[in-house]
Structures are given as C-alpha cells and as structure tokens.
Amino acid sequence: MGHQLVTVSDVNTPVTTSLKIAETFGKRHDNVMRNIATILRQSKGLKGGRLNFEESNYLNRQEKSQPMFEMDRDAFMLVVMGFTGETDDAIYREWSECTGNSCPNIPPDTRDTSRAS
C-alpha cells in the first residue's frame, strides 16, 4: 500500500477519510462521497444507532477546500462493503490492530493532516 489508510485523529482515535478510501481502492472521491450520503440517508431510521461519520474538508491540488468525511472503523466497513472483492487483507490488518484508542503501528503523534478545517 503506497499510503497510510488509518491515522490518529486529533482526539487520539483511529480514523480514515473518504479521500483515503478513494485513493486506496482506486475510486473517484465523488463516488465515495455519494456512497456515504446514501448510507447516511438510509440510516436515518435507525433507533439508537450512531454512525461515526464526521464532515470535514481538504485542500485539493488547486488549493480549494473540498468536502470529505472522516470516519471510524465501523463507518469504514459500511463504506467498503460495497467494493466486493477489492478489499485487501493488509487493510483489514491495519484496522484490526487498532483497539479502542490504541493503534500500536501508528505513532501517537501522527495526526491526519488532510483536514483543512
């Protein structure tokens, strides 16, 4: 894998972003965002369920702020479940090594720097 899928958020929890998912799985980011919007729309009827998607932004190549989502492992799994046959064992291992707020293979001072806001 050429880039790190899982990072540690500013509140010390393992997270990834819609942008990293798009890069990792070779998808267009707008399509990943559309899939997340569908998940969020379909989940509105869930009682007591909490999806861990947080709206955020990143700067594109033209230095323009663009929307993205930051998410935890459960939300990540919901998004990539639709990418049948494309998930890699290394990706699952990267997440499975994270328990609670601990990610042993990610230095504690690593922060997700893709967020613009």
GIJO-V687559 format. One record per residue. N is the residue number from 0. PSI is psi in whole degrees, 0 to 359 (none if undefined). OMEGA is omega in degrees with one decimal (NA if undefined). D_FIRST is the distance of its C-alpha to the first C-alpha in Angstrom with 2 decimals. Layout:
n=N psi=PSI omega=OMEGA d_first=D_FIRST
n=N psi=PSI omega=OMEGA d_first=D_FIRST
This chain:
n=0 psi=131 omega=-174.9 d_first=0.00
n=1 psi=347 omega=-178.3 d_first=3.81
n=2 psi=163 omega=-176.2 d_first=5.72
n=3 psi=123 omega=-179.7 d_first=7.36
n=4 psi=318 omega=-176.4 d_first=8.61
n=5 psi=132 omega=174.4 d_first=11.64
n=6 psi=178 omega=178.0 d_first=14.14
n=7 psi=127 omega=-177.5 d_first=17.79
n=8 psi=176 omega=178.9 d_first=20.39
n=9 psi=352 omega=174.3 d_first=23.65
n=10 psi=24 omega=173.5 d_first=25.32
n=11 psi=38 omega=174.1 d_first=22.96
n=12 psi=149 omega=178.6 d_first=21.36
n=13 psi=131 omega=-178.6 d_first=17.73
n=14 psi=167 omega=167.7 d_first=16.83
n=15 psi=179 omega=-179.9 d_first=14.47
n=16 psi=162 omega=176.3 d_first=15.71
n=17 psi=326 omega=178.8 d_first=16.39
n=18 psi=317 omega=178.6 d_first=14.86
n=19 psi=325 omega=176.2 d_first=11.40
n=20 psi=314 omega=-180.0 d_first=11.93
n=21 psi=314 omega=-179.9 d_first=13.06
n=22 psi=315 omega=-176.2 d_first=10.18
n=23 psi=320 omega=-175.2 d_first=7.56
n=24 psi=4 omega=178.2 d_first=10.22
n=25 psi=36 omega=-179.8 d_first=11.72
n=26 psi=158 omega=172.0 d_first=14.90
n=27 psi=137 omega=-176.9 d_first=17.57
n=28 psi=323 omega=179.7 d_first=17.95
n=29 psi=328 omega=177.4 d_first=21.65
n=30 psi=322 omega=175.6 d_first=21.11
n=31 psi=317 omega=178.1 d_first=18.96
n=32 psi=321 omega=178.6 d_first=21.77
n=33 psi=319 omega=178.0 d_first=24.34
n=34 psi=319 omega=178.6 d_first=22.88
n=35 psi=318 omega=178.4 d_first=23.03
n=36 psi=321 omega=177.8 d_first=26.57
n=37 psi=316 omega=178.1 d_first=27.56
n=38 psi=314 omega=-179.1 d_first=26.36
n=39 psi=319 omega=179.6 d_first=28.30
n=40 psi=317 omega=-178.1 d_first=31.32
n=41 psi=337 omega=-176.1 d_first=31.46
n=42 psi=355 omega=-177.0 d_first=31.19
n=43 psi=332 omega=-178.8 d_first=34.21
n=44 psi=355 omega=-179.0 d_first=36.50
n=45 psi=130 omega=177.6 d_first=34.78
n=46 psi=129 omega=177.4 d_first=37.14
n=47 psi=353 omega=179.6 d_first=35.80
n=48 psi=140 omega=179.0 d_first=32.19
n=49 psi=117 omega=175.3 d_first=30.00
n=50 psi=137 omega=-174.2 d_first=26.77
n=51 psi=67 omega=173.8 d_first=24.61
n=52 psi=132 omega=177.3 d_first=23.68
n=53 psi=126 omega=178.3 d_first=24.66
n=54 psi=141 omega=-180.0 d_first=25.30
n=55 psi=188 omega=179.5 d_first=23.98
n=56 psi=160 omega=172.6 d_first=23.49
n=57 psi=163 omega=176.5 d_first=21.31
n=58 psi=125 omega=178.8 d_first=22.47
n=59 psi=185 omega=-177.2 d_first=21.49
n=60 psi=333 omega=178.6 d_first=21.76
n=61 psi=12 omega=179.9 d_first=25.52
n=62 psi=28 omega=176.3 d_first=25.59
n=63 psi=138 omega=178.8 d_first=26.78
n=64 psi=129 omega=-179.5 d_first=26.11
n=65 psi=148 omega=-179.8 d_first=24.34
n=66 psi=151 omega=171.8 d_first=24.10
n=67 psi=173 omega=175.4 d_first=21.10
n=68 psi=141 omega=170.0 d_first=20.94
n=69 psi=143 omega=-175.2 d_first=19.65
n=70 psi=159 omega=175.6 d_first=19.56
n=71 psi=184 omega=-176.1 d_first=19.51
n=72 psi=317 omega=-178.4 d_first=18.02
n=73 psi=317 omega=178.8 d_first=20.96
n=74 psi=319 omega=176.3 d_first=20.74
n=75 psi=313 omega=-178.9 d_first=17.00
n=76 psi=320 omega=177.5 d_first=17.98
n=77 psi=319 omega=-178.1 d_first=20.84
n=78 psi=312 omega=-173.0 d_first=18.82
n=79 psi=349 omega=177.4 d_first=16.19
n=80 psi=331 omega=179.7 d_first=18.93
n=81 psi=351 omega=-179.0 d_first=20.00
n=82 psi=56 omega=-174.8 d_first=16.87
n=83 psi=129 omega=175.2 d_first=18.31
n=84 psi=358 omega=-175.8 d_first=16.39
n=85 psi=351 omega=-178.5 d_first=13.08
n=86 psi=148 omega=-174.8 d_first=11.74
n=87 psi=142 omega=178.8 d_first=9.49
n=88 psi=325 omega=-179.7 d_first=11.00
n=89 psi=325 omega=178.8 d_first=8.15
n=90 psi=313 omega=178.8 d_first=8.54
n=91 psi=322 omega=178.2 d_first=12.21
n=92 psi=319 omega=-179.3 d_first=12.23
n=93 psi=317 omega=178.3 d_first=10.82
n=94 psi=319 omega=-173.9 d_first=13.72
n=95 psi=337 omega=177.9 d_first=16.16
n=96 psi=349 omega=178.2 d_first=16.27
n=97 psi=124 omega=175.9 d_first=17.68
n=98 psi=128 omega=-177.5 d_first=21.39
n=99 psi=236 omega=178.9 d_first=23.72
n=100 psi=14 omega=-175.3 d_first=23.08
n=101 psi=127 omega=174.2 d_first=21.38
n=102 psi=97 omega=-173.2 d_first=17.72
n=103 psi=332 omega=-177.8 d_first=18.02
n=104 psi=3 omega=177.4 d_first=14.59
n=105 psi=118 omega=-179.1 d_first=14.94
n=106 psi=141 omega=-176.9 d_first=17.86
n=107 psi=336 omega=-178.8 d_first=20.79
n=108 psi=3 omega=178.1 d_first=21.25
n=109 psi=129 omega=179.1 d_first=17.82
n=110 psi=152 omega=177.8 d_first=18.72
n=111 psi=108 omega=-176.2 d_first=17.22
n=112 psi=5 omega=-179.1 d_first=18.46
n=113 psi=350 omega=-178.2 d_first=17.78
n=114 psi=132 omega=178.7 d_first=21.08
n=115 psi=340 omega=-179.3 d_first=24.07
n=116 psi=none omega=NA d_first=26.68
